[in-house]
Amino acid sequence: MTGSGFYTRPRWLTDEHIAHPYMKVADGGVVDALRNLDKGSRNPYVLGKNPGRAFIDAPGDGAFATAPDLARFARAQRAGGVILTNRDVDGGSLVDIIRQEMKAVTGAEPDPGSGG
């Protein structure tokens, strides 16, 4: 995965290669969520939320991937060459690593039940 990763909001705003999320808002219009942090979604499942507000998004849905990376991943997975694990190369829990990164970014202990 050469062009994929997690990016901070400042990079998201300045890197023309990273897509922006758009959302419908209360008045029925559609806005660039990154450039309208004061606005929230009208979707009842995420009412009032804005995907651009986080400095760096949650691991469950905040990663960016390029089309070529996704195609290589799919080909490797079909060929049996991709093994998904919940550990990093040193054997550390990915959940613990993510918690450490969140604390480093926010300065606060992550709530284990908050989802990010």
C-alpha positions in Angstrom: 0.0 0.0 0.0 2.3 2.7 -1.3 -0.2 5.7 -1.5 -2.5 4.9 1.3 -2.6 6.0 4.9 -4.2 8.2 7.6 -3.8 11.9 7.0 -4.2 14.9 9.3 -6.8 17.6 8.5 -4.2 20.2 7.5 -2.8 17.8 5.0 -6.3 16.8 3.9 -6.9 20.5 3.1 -3.7 21.2 1.2 -3.1 17.9 -0.7 -5.0 18.0 -4.0 -4.7 14.2 -4.2 -6.9 13.6 -1.2 -10.7 13.6 -1.8 -12.9 15.7 0.4 -16.2 14.5 2.0 -19.3 16.3 0.9 -22.5 16.1 2.9 -26.1 17.3 2.8 -26.9 19.9 5.4 -30.2 21.1 7.1 -31.1 23.6 4.4 -30.8 20.9 1.7 -27.6 22.1 0.3 -24.4 20.1 -0.2 -21.1 21.4 1.3 -17.5 20.4 1.5 -17.3 19.0 5.1 -13.7 20.1 5.5 -14.3 23.7 4.7 -17.6 23.9 6.7 -16.7 22.5 10.1 -19.5 24.5 11.7 -22.1 22.5 9.7 -23.3 19.0 10.5 -25.0 16.2 8.5 -28.7 15.9 8.3 -28.5 12.2 7.9 -30.4 10.6 10.9 -27.7 8.0 11.4 -25.0 10.7 11.8 -27.1 13.7 12.7 -25.1 16.8 13.4 -21.7 15.0 12.8 -19.1 16.2 10.3 -16.4 13.9 9.0 -14.0 16.8 8.6 -13.9 17.8 12.3 -11.4 15.2 13.5 -7.7 16.1 13.3 -7.1 12.6 12.1 -10.0 10.2 11.6 -10.7 7.0 13.4 -9.1 3.7 12.3 -12.4 2.1 11.3 -13.3 4.4 8.5 -10.6 7.1 8.3 -8.0 5.6 6.1 -7.4 6.8 2.5 -6.5 4.4 -0.2 -5.6 4.9 -3.8 -7.3 2.9 -6.5 -4.1 1.2 -7.6 -3.4 0.2 -3.9 -6.9 -1.3 -3.6 -6.5 -3.2 -6.8 -3.1 -4.7 -5.7 -4.7 -5.6 -2.4 -7.6 -7.3 -4.0 -5.4 -9.3 -6.4 -3.1 -10.3 -3.5 -6.0 -11.4 -1.4 -7.5 -13.5 -4.2 -4.2 -15.1 -4.7 -3.9 -15.9 -1.0 -1.0 -13.5 -0.4 -2.7 -11.3 2.1 -2.9 -12.2 5.8 -4.9 -9.9 8.0 -3.8 -9.8 11.6 -4.5 -7.7 14.6 -0.8 -7.3 15.5 2.0 -5.2 14.2 5.3 -6.7 13.0 6.7 -6.5 16.5 3.7 -8.4 17.9 2.1 -5.4 19.6 -1.7 -5.1 19.6 -2.9 -2.7 16.9 -5.6 -1.4 19.3 -2.9 -0.4 21.8 -0.8 1.3 19.1 -3.8 3.2 17.9 -4.6 4.3 21.5 -1.0 5.5 21.9 -1.2 7.5 18.7 -4.6 9.0 19.7 -3.1 10.1 23.0 -0.1 11.6 21.3 -2.3 13.6 18.9 -5.0 14.7 21.4 -3.1 14.6 24.7 -6.0 12.7 26.4 -6.5 9.1 27.2 -8.9 7.5 24.6 -12.2 6.3 26.0 -12.2 2.5 25.4 -15.9 2.6 24.4 -16.0 5.8 22.4 -15.0 4.4 19.0 -12.4 7.2 18.5 
